[in-house]
Amino acid sequence: PCHCYLFQKIGKFIFHLHIHLICLLSLQKSDMANLTSVSGFLLVGFSADHKLQILHALLFLMTYLLALTGNLLIITITTLDHRLHSPMYYFLKHLSFLDLCFISVTVPQAIANSLMNNGYISLDQCILQVFFFIALASSEVAILTVMSYDRYVAICQPLQYETIMDPCACRHAVIAAWVAGGLSGLMHAAVNFSIPLCGEKVIHQFFCDVPQMLKLACSYELINEIAVAAFTTSTAFICLISIVLSYIRIFSAVLRIPSAEGRTKVFSTCLPHLFVVTFFLSAAGFEFLRPPSDSQSAMDLMFSIFYTVIPPTLNPVIYSLRNEAMKVALRKILSKEEFTQR
């Protein structure tokens, strides 16, 4: 009887312990579900020190104001000066507008987060940021491709330039670039935010970067995003091949020009565009195509700055300093002669 009584006590204890463990596990699962259902992400920027965050915010603010001023200046110059109403400057104006929008998608949010010492970004904000970031980047690649084709026709087929690059064709090319960018952004945003997340909602970037967000996704659900990324990468690669082929033909034609002044004029319009294309695509390609790592890397932040902040800031400087027509028009704008005449 004593043994039976002891076994009953042990059995009751094990039963109550089992019930208690089941309750604890169910509570833990509900807590984890509540944690993963939080609508938002935490952006981990450059530093956890608030003083360094303020320094980063000031540097970003100066860079943003510089990009804002430069791109608005190019848009103003190419709009007011009737001598710059050619296809090349028409595309340059749209490129400046794209750069203006592109840097405005990420940098103001990063400045606000650093100043407030709060890296939280809501789900809706993150979706919009991914959509506009991908859409504007894709549109910029398309515009750069159109600009290289414009230079190819102007140099290699000058007699047919006005026929091929007529205003209607230029408008259609710009519309196609914007529509293609919008579709690319829509596909990435729809697929990326339909993937269930298996990790903490912490993004080691100063904005909602797609490669960083894919580290949070469940590996078995990545097939759709991989397909979209492969399609986008293939399209960008085709654009890059088109640009390279255009410049191979351009440089082969330039070397046959007997006049040194003519060669200098061609290089002054082509080299800035080639530098912009190379810098933008190489930095973005390295960031998107390299294998992901689980740890935060300073190289991730550096290359994200290379293709998000530096190109929109340097493009106005490059195009203004290397282009004589832009410099003449800029001097007229700064001396207020054009404004006074109008």
KARACOR-V269138 format. One record per backbone hydrogen bond with DSSP energy under -0.5 kcal/mol. NH is the residue of the N-H (numbers start at 1). CO is the residue of the C=O. E is the energy in kcal/mol with one decimal. If there is no record, write none. Layout:
nh | co | e
NH | CO | E
NH | CO | E
This chain:
nh | co | e
5 | 1 | -2.6
6 | 2 | -2.5
7 | 3 | -2.6
8 | 4 | -2.2
9 | 5 | -2.1
10 | 6 | -2.5
11 | 7 | -2.5
12 | 8 | -2.6
13 | 9 | -2.4
14 | 10 | -2.6
15 | 11 | -2.5
16 | 12 | -2.7
17 | 13 | -2.5
18 | 14 | -2.4
19 | 15 | -2.4
20 | 16 | -2.5
21 | 17 | -2.4
22 | 18 | -2.3
23 | 19 | -2.2
24 | 20 | -2.3
25 | 21 | -2.6
26 | 22 | -2.2
27 | 23 | -2.4
28 | 24 | -2.6
29 | 25 | -2.4
30 | 26 | -2.2
31 | 27 | -2.4
32 | 28 | -2.4
33 | 29 | -2.3
34 | 30 | -2.4
35 | 31 | -2.2
36 | 32 | -2.6
37 | 33 | -1.3
38 | 35 | -1.0
40 | 38 | -1.5
41 | 121 | -2.9
42 | 201 | -2.4
43 | 41 | -0.6
43 | 119 | -3.1
44 | 42 | -0.7
44 | 203 | -3.1
45 | 43 | -0.8
53 | 49 | -2.0
54 | 50 | -2.1
55 | 51 | -1.9
56 | 52 | -2.6
57 | 53 | -2.4
58 | 54 | -2.3
59 | 55 | -2.3
60 | 56 | -2.7
61 | 57 | -2.3
62 | 58 | -2.4
63 | 59 | -2.3
64 | 60 | -2.8
65 | 61 | -2.5
66 | 62 | -2.1
67 | 63 | -2.5
68 | 64 | -2.7
69 | 65 | -2.6
70 | 66 | -2.5
71 | 67 | -2.4
72 | 68 | -2.0
73 | 69 | -2.1
74 | 70 | -2.0
75 | 71 | -2.3
76 | 72 | -2.3
77 | 73 | -2.8
78 | 74 | -2.6
79 | 75 | -1.0
80 | 76 | -2.6
81 | 77 | -2.4
82 | 80 | -0.7
84 | 81 | -1.5
85 | 82 | -1.3
86 | 84 | -0.7
90 | 86 | -2.1
91 | 87 | -2.5
92 | 88 | -1.9
93 | 89 | -2.1
94 | 90 | -1.6
95 | 91 | -2.4
96 | 92 | -2.4
97 | 93 | -2.0
98 | 94 | -2.4
99 | 95 | -2.6
100 | 96 | -2.3
101 | 97 | -2.2
102 | 98 | -3.0
103 | 99 | -2.4
104 | 100 | -1.0
105 | 101 | -0.8
105 | 102 | -0.7
106 | 102 | -0.6
107 | 103 | -1.8
110 | 106 | -1.9
111 | 107 | -2.7
112 | 108 | -2.4
113 | 109 | -2.4
114 | 110 | -2.2
115 | 111 | -2.4
116 | 112 | -2.2
117 | 113 | -0.6
118 | 113 | -2.1
121 | 41 | -2.4
123 | 39 | -0.6
126 | 122 | -2.2
127 | 123 | -2.5
128 | 124 | -2.4
129 | 125 | -2.4
130 | 126 | -2.5
131 | 127 | -2.5
132 | 128 | -2.7
133 | 129 | -2.3
134 | 130 | -2.4
135 | 131 | -2.6
136 | 132 | -2.6
137 | 133 | -2.2
138 | 134 | -2.6
139 | 135 | -2.2
140 | 136 | -2.2
141 | 137 | -2.0
142 | 138 | -2.0
143 | 139 | -2.5
144 | 140 | -2.6
145 | 141 | -1.8
146 | 142 | -2.2
147 | 143 | -2.5
148 | 144 | -1.8
149 | 145 | -1.9
150 | 146 | -2.4
151 | 147 | -2.1
152 | 148 | -2.0
153 | 149 | -2.5
154 | 150 | -2.3
155 | 151 | -1.8
156 | 152 | -3.0
157 | 152 | -0.6
157 | 153 | -1.5
160 | 157 | -0.9
161 | 158 | -0.9
164 | 160 | -2.7
165 | 161 | -3.0
166 | 163 | -0.6
166 | 164 | -0.8
170 | 166 | -2.2
171 | 167 | -2.3
172 | 168 | -2.3
173 | 169 | -2.2
174 | 170 | -2.2
175 | 171 | -2.6
176 | 172 | -2.5
177 | 173 | -2.0
178 | 174 | -2.3
179 | 175 | -2.7
180 | 176 | -2.6
181 | 177 | -2.1
182 | 178 | -2.4
183 | 179 | -2.4
184 | 180 | -2.1
185 | 181 | -2.6
186 | 182 | -2.3
187 | 183 | -2.4
188 | 184 | -2.3
189 | 185 | -2.4
190 | 186 | -2.5
191 | 187 | -2.5
192 | 188 | -2.7
193 | 189 | -1.7
194 | 191 | -1.0
195 | 192 | -0.7
198 | 216 | -2.5
199 | 216 | -1.2
202 | 200 | -2.0
203 | 42 | -2.9
204 | 202 | -0.6
205 | 203 | -2.0
209 | 207 | -1.8
213 | 209 | -2.3
214 | 210 | -2.1
215 | 211 | -0.6
215 | 212 | -0.6
216 | 213 | -1.4
217 | 214 | -0.7
218 | 196 | -2.1
221 | 218 | -1.7
222 | 219 | -1.2
226 | 222 | -2.6
227 | 223 | -2.0
228 | 224 | -2.2
229 | 225 | -2.9
230 | 226 | -2.4
231 | 227 | -2.1
232 | 228 | -2.6
233 | 229 | -2.8
234 | 230 | -2.4
235 | 231 | -2.2
236 | 232 | -2.5
237 | 233 | -2.4
238 | 234 | -2.2
239 | 235 | -2.2
240 | 236 | -2.4
241 | 237 | -2.5
242 | 238 | -2.3
243 | 239 | -2.3
244 | 240 | -2.6
245 | 241 | -2.6
246 | 242 | -2.1
247 | 243 | -2.2
248 | 244 | -2.1
249 | 245 | -2.0
250 | 246 | -2.1
251 | 247 | -2.8
252 | 248 | -1.9
253 | 249 | -1.8
254 | 250 | -2.6
255 | 251 | -2.1
256 | 253 | -0.8
257 | 254 | -1.8
263 | 259 | -1.7
264 | 260 | -2.3
265 | 261 | -2.2
266 | 262 | -2.0
267 | 263 | -2.6
268 | 264 | -2.0
269 | 265 | -0.9
269 | 266 | -0.8
270 | 266 | -2.0
271 | 267 | -2.3
273 | 269 | -0.5
274 | 270 | -2.4
275 | 271 | -2.5
276 | 272 | -2.3
277 | 273 | -2.4
278 | 274 | -2.5
279 | 275 | -2.5
280 | 276 | -2.4
281 | 277 | -2.5
282 | 278 | -2.0
283 | 279 | -1.8
284 | 280 | -2.2
285 | 281 | -2.6
286 | 282 | -2.1
287 | 283 | -1.8
288 | 284 | -2.3
289 | 285 | -2.3
290 | 286 | -1.3
301 | 297 | -1.2
302 | 298 | -2.3
303 | 299 | -2.6
304 | 300 | -1.9
305 | 301 | -1.9
306 | 302 | -1.7
307 | 303 | -1.3
308 | 304 | -1.2
309 | 305 | -1.9
310 | 305 | -2.2
311 | 306 | -0.6
313 | 309 | -1.0
314 | 310 | -2.9
315 | 311 | -2.4
317 | 313 | -0.6
318 | 314 | -3.0
319 | 315 | -2.6
320 | 316 | -1.9
321 | 317 | -2.5
322 | 318 | -1.8
324 | 322 | -0.5
327 | 323 | -1.9
328 | 324 | -2.4
329 | 325 | -2.3
330 | 326 | -2.5
331 | 327 | -2.3
332 | 328 | -1.8
333 | 329 | -2.1
334 | 330 | -2.7
335 | 331 | -1.9
336 | 333 | -1.0
337 | 332 | -1.2
338 | 332 | -1.0
340 | 336 | -2.0
341 | 337 | -2.2
342 | 338 | -2.1
